[in-house]
Amino acid sequence: MPGGAPVPTEALRLSAQVDRPASPRMTPSPAAFTPLPREIGRRESEPREPGLRPPELDPPPLEPESLWGPVPQSSSAPLRQEQQLQHRAQKERLPLRDRLSGSGSGSGEGVVGGCQGLTPQRPTSERGPSIMSAWKRQGGSELMVHNVLKEVEAQALALATNRTGSEMLQELLGYSTLKPLCGVLAALRPSLRSVACHRCGVHVLQSALQQLPRLLGSCAEEEAEEEEEVPPLETLEELVLGLASEVCDDFLFYCGDTHGSFVVRTLLQVLGGTLLESERTRHRGSRSPEAQRTPARECKPNDFEVPESFLNCLQDLSSCFLKDIAVFITDKISSFCFQVALQILHRKVPQLCAHLCNAVIDYLSNRNSSADGSPLLLFLRDQTSSRLLEQVLLVLEPPRLQSLFEDHFQGQLQTMAAHPIANFPLQRLLDAVTTPELLSPIFEELSPALEAVLAQGHPGVVIALVGACRRVGTHQAQVLQLLLEAFHCAEPSSRQVACVPLFATLMAYEVYYGLVEEEGAVPADHQVEMGTARALGEVTVLGSLLLQHLLHFSTPGLILRSLGALTGPQVLTLAQSPAGSHVLDAVLTSPSVTRKQRRRVLKTLKGQYVALACSRHGSRVLDAIWNGAALGARKEIAAELGERNQELIKDPFGHHVARNVALTTFLKRREAWEQQQGAVAKRRRVLNSILED
């Protein structure tokens, strides 16, 4: 779209626009306005990120079911309670292996076959937490897990492919020591294809592989000393390498299977010694509250040490992508395995990562030429190929990224920004910019069309451009002026003080204040009364990200003046918003904001501290304000909160603030409170001086 074309005001109702039309390829974002990460780089709530686990590929959730079948009813009358209890007692006296296999008198088919003839018990989701809690209370969970896994080892295949049995194995593997886990893997390995491609079995394999970070380290050495003298037939390293070898032999099949692709992706991470954040979330096999709480031993770091043989195997496995590169570029399921491989190789084997990226670019560049430029642009508009290209852009080295831009993207950026799919690879290109030499031509090409891009409902492109200016440190004043013009608050200059509400809600000035102006008319001055009378609009996630970037500019004076012009209730609304609260976090943490500027913005919250403390997100902002406040400011906050102490204590969020402030001590023993706060401030000063040195 040509940059000079005027855009009607009606088209600027930006908050109503969506960054991408609904499509099966979108990654679901969390519920609207979930708390943003404190760092700008992570955008959980953005309408679309290059995720690696789309909803349509996620293995279906494992719904809990009753462990035992229904009670058979006799022709005359139901079983009496005494008979039921006797039957259950007889069943519970059987060894665990017999109970699972269904053998023993009076038993039906056990877990795998669906037992008959037993009284119904509570669902698995209700029984699971009590069992795990009992193990923890008794302090014998490891021994119990060891014994249980040893008994069910012969039934591992049947359990892994059963919904209830799969849930049980996942829980047990999370606490397993080295030898039982090796036994389960050895039992599943002969049937790897059927387990890996099963909707329940894939979860078990993932759980087993995800235990390697803790079992390969020093913890594994300690556990190995406690194991029996007879070692397992195969070591854990040999088992994993064996699994990788089988996957490598039929690589295309596993990568193309809906469930098997998850095993490939987990295997790539384990072999590389890196667990990606997007892949580390606990899979949805168990819905119980206790199961949702990850055990302490299951908390794995991002990177962990692996044997040299693992890295060699990773390279062999990654080389398989080159054999059928056309499939991995165009197939929706296989492409995700390629994306994970690029991320792992970028961290561990950058030379191979660069080789794979060059292979992708060369293959796409040699396809049928596009009428409007490079053939690569055709694949940027494809839902599947664009995903892979986004990842390629993120892992390319700066010199290669510069040449890729010059050869394929230059002159096409405005077209990409207007496209419903290609605008996302453009965002990733902007995210990857680290040099002024690359940012300057991109900025010159995109800056004339900034307002048009916003009107088309693609604010993510604008925010990525602002983020690049923040990161590189150039074109900051220019992009701020362009934003003021795009939101119609640059002229007259009195409108500039209203820029924060406009940026936060992604609305143009006329739309936000409900004005009707004829085309060609001189814009009216901003009325302060109009700004203070209007309640703050709903803060959008992308608007919050935009303000956070601007507050980290080298000179955020205009944004701070606009924040200071907000009334107390408006700042309170901003602090209580899930997205807006992070704007105040940026005010408190930005190195560009001086202490004086910070106090000027936060002084409007005086008189609002109780309402702030009783809010889910506002209480977190108040905690951050408290942590950075001097002793005098702390006295003012504590005095205001103390006037409504009982209300705070009864509030689910306020009582945490009262505890952090030590409000009871402040009200009853003021001198002791001041000494305590003085000691805390002294420790903070010492710590800050150490960190600065």
PEJO-V834792 format. One record per backbone hydrogen bond with DSSP energy under -1.0 kcal/mol. NH is the residue of the N-H (numbers start at 1). CO is the residue of the C=O. E is the energy in kcal/mol with one decimal. If there is no record, write none. Layout:
((NH/CO/E) (NH/CO/E))
This chain:
((12/9/-2.0) (13/10/-1.0) (14/12/-3.0) (16/13/-1.2) (17/14/-1.4) (26/23/-1.7) (34/31/-1.1) (51/49/-3.1) (57/54/-1.3) (63/61/-1.1) (84/80/-2.0) (85/81/-2.4) (86/82/-2.2) (87/83/-2.4) (88/84/-2.4) (89/85/-2.5) (90/86/-2.3) (91/87/-2.0) (92/88/-2.5) (93/89/-1.1) (94/91/-1.3) (99/95/-2.2) (100/96/-2.3) (101/97/-2.0) (102/98/-1.6) (103/98/-1.2) (107/104/-1.5) (113/109/-1.7) (114/110/-1.8) (126/123/-1.3) (127/123/-2.0) (128/124/-3.1) (131/127/-1.8) (132/128/-2.3) (133/129/-2.7) (134/130/-2.2) (135/131/-2.3) (136/132/-2.1) (137/133/-2.7) (138/134/-2.3) (140/135/-1.0) (144/140/-2.3) (145/141/-3.0) (146/142/-2.6) (147/143/-2.3) (148/144/-2.7) (149/145/-2.8) (150/146/-1.8) (151/147/-1.9) (152/148/-2.3) (155/152/-1.0) (156/153/-1.4) (159/155/-2.6) (160/156/-2.7) (161/157/-1.3) (162/159/-1.7) (166/162/-3.0) (167/163/-1.6) (168/164/-2.1) (169/165/-2.5) (170/166/-2.3) (171/167/-2.0) (172/168/-2.4) (173/169/-2.8) (174/170/-1.2) (175/172/-1.5) (181/177/-1.4) (182/178/-2.1) (183/179/-2.2) (184/180/-2.1) (185/181/-2.5) (186/182/-2.6) (187/183/-1.8) (188/184/-1.9) (189/185/-1.9) (191/188/-1.2) (192/189/-1.7) (195/191/-2.1) (196/192/-3.2) (197/193/-1.6) (198/195/-1.6) (202/198/-2.1) (204/200/-1.0) (205/201/-2.1) (206/202/-2.2) (207/203/-2.5) (208/204/-2.4) (209/205/-2.4) (210/206/-2.3) (211/208/-1.1) (212/209/-1.5) (215/211/-1.7) (216/212/-2.4) (221/217/-1.1) (222/218/-1.8) (223/219/-2.3) (224/220/-2.3) (225/221/-1.2) (239/235/-2.2) (240/236/-2.4) (241/237/-2.3) (242/238/-2.1) (243/239/-2.4) (244/240/-2.6) (245/241/-2.2) (246/242/-2.1) (247/243/-2.4) (248/244/-2.5) (249/245/-1.7) (250/246/-1.0) (251/248/-1.1) (254/250/-1.9) (255/251/-2.4) (256/252/-1.5) (261/257/-1.9) (262/259/-1.2) (264/260/-1.8) (265/261/-2.2) (266/262/-2.3) (267/263/-2.6) (268/264/-2.3) (269/265/-1.6) (270/266/-2.4) (271/267/-2.6) (272/268/-1.6) (274/269/-2.2) (275/302/-2.7) (292/288/-1.7) (298/295/-1.4) (299/296/-1.1) (304/273/-2.2) (310/307/-1.1) (311/307/-1.1) (312/308/-2.1) (313/309/-2.2) (314/310/-2.4) (315/311/-1.9) (316/312/-1.9) (317/313/-2.8) (318/314/-2.6) (319/315/-1.7) (321/318/-1.5) (322/319/-1.1) (328/324/-1.6) (329/325/-1.3) (330/326/-1.6) (331/327/-2.9) (335/331/-1.8) (338/334/-1.4) (339/335/-2.0) (340/336/-2.1) (341/337/-2.3) (342/338/-2.1) (343/339/-1.8) (344/340/-2.4) (345/341/-2.9) (346/342/-2.0) (348/344/-2.1) (349/345/-1.4) (353/349/-1.9) (354/350/-2.5) (355/351/-1.9) (356/352/-2.4) (357/353/-2.4) (358/354/-2.4) (359/355/-1.9) (360/356/-2.1) (361/357/-2.6) (362/358/-2.8) (363/359/-2.2) (364/360/-2.4) (365/361/-2.3) (366/362/-1.1) (367/364/-1.2) (373/370/-1.0) (377/374/-1.5) (380/376/-1.3) (386/382/-2.0) (388/384/-1.2) (389/385/-2.4) (390/386/-2.1) (391/387/-1.5) (392/388/-2.2) (393/389/-2.4) (394/390/-1.5) (395/391/-1.2) (396/392/-1.1) (401/397/-2.6) (402/398/-2.3) (403/399/-2.0) (404/400/-2.2) (405/401/-2.2) (406/402/-2.2) (407/403/-2.2) (408/404/-2.1) (410/405/-2.6) (412/409/-2.5) (416/412/-2.3) (417/413/-2.7) (418/414/-1.4) (423/419/-1.2) (424/421/-1.8) (426/422/-1.5) (427/423/-1.6) (428/424/-2.0) (429/425/-2.2) (430/426/-2.2) (431/427/-2.2) (432/428/-1.5) (439/435/-2.0) (440/436/-2.4) (442/438/-1.2) (443/439/-3.0) (444/440/-2.4) (445/441/-1.6) (446/442/-2.2) (447/443/-2.6) (449/446/-1.5) (450/447/-1.3) (453/449/-2.4) (454/450/-1.9) (455/451/-2.3) (456/452/-1.6) (457/454/-1.5) (458/453/-1.8) (461/458/-1.3) (463/459/-2.5) (464/460/-2.2) (465/461/-2.0) (466/462/-2.4) (467/463/-2.6) (468/464/-1.9) (469/465/-2.1) (470/466/-2.2) (471/467/-2.4) (472/468/-2.8) (473/469/-2.1) (479/475/-2.1) (480/476/-1.9) (481/477/-2.0) (482/478/-2.2) (483/479/-1.9) (484/480/-2.2) (485/481/-2.0) (486/482/-2.4) (487/483/-2.2) (488/485/-1.1) (489/484/-2.9) (495/492/-2.1) (496/493/-1.4) (498/495/-2.0) (499/496/-1.6) (502/498/-1.2) (503/499/-2.9) (504/500/-2.7) (505/501/-1.8) (506/502/-1.3) (507/502/-1.6) (509/487/-2.0) (512/508/-2.8) (513/509/-2.1) (515/510/-2.1) (521/518/-1.8) (531/527/-1.8) (532/528/-2.3) (533/529/-1.9) (534/530/-1.2) (540/504/-2.5) (544/540/-2.1) (545/541/-2.1) (546/542/-2.1) (547/543/-2.1) (548/544/-2.3) (549/545/-2.2) (550/546/-2.2) (551/547/-2.3) (553/550/-1.4) (560/556/-2.2) (561/557/-2.4) (562/558/-2.0) (563/559/-2.2) (564/560/-2.4) (565/561/-1.1) (566/563/-1.2) (571/567/-2.5) (572/568/-2.5) (573/569/-2.3) (574/570/-2.1) (575/571/-2.5) (576/572/-2.2) (581/577/-2.4) (582/579/-1.1) (583/580/-1.5) (584/580/-1.1) (585/581/-1.5) (586/582/-1.8) (587/583/-1.7) (588/584/-1.9) (589/585/-1.6) (590/586/-2.4) (593/590/-1.1) (598/594/-2.2) (599/595/-2.3) (600/596/-2.0) (601/597/-1.6) (602/598/-2.3) (603/599/-1.7) (605/602/-1.8) (606/603/-1.6) (608/605/-2.7) (612/608/-2.2) (613/609/-2.7) (614/610/-1.7) (615/612/-1.4) (619/615/-2.0) (621/617/-1.6) (622/618/-2.5) (623/619/-2.1) (624/620/-1.8) (625/621/-2.4) (626/622/-2.7) (627/623/-2.3) (628/624/-1.2) (634/630/-2.2) (635/631/-2.0) (636/632/-1.7) (637/633/-2.3) (638/634/-2.9) (639/635/-2.5) (640/636/-2.1) (641/637/-2.4) (642/638/-2.4) (644/641/-1.4) (645/642/-1.2) (648/644/-1.8) (649/645/-2.4) (650/646/-1.6) (655/651/-2.0) (657/653/-1.3) (658/654/-2.6) (659/655/-1.6) (660/656/-2.4) (661/657/-2.4) (663/658/-2.5) (666/662/-2.0) (667/663/-2.2) (668/664/-1.8) (669/665/-2.8) (673/669/-2.0) (674/670/-2.4) (675/671/-2.3) (676/672/-2.3) (677/673/-2.6) (678/674/-2.4) (679/675/-2.2) (680/676/-2.0) (681/677/-2.4) (682/678/-2.1) (683/679/-2.2) (684/680/-2.0) (685/681/-2.2) (686/682/-2.2) (687/683/-2.5) (688/684/-2.7) (689/685/-2.2) (690/686/-2.0) (691/687/-2.4) (692/688/-2.4) (693/689/-1.8))
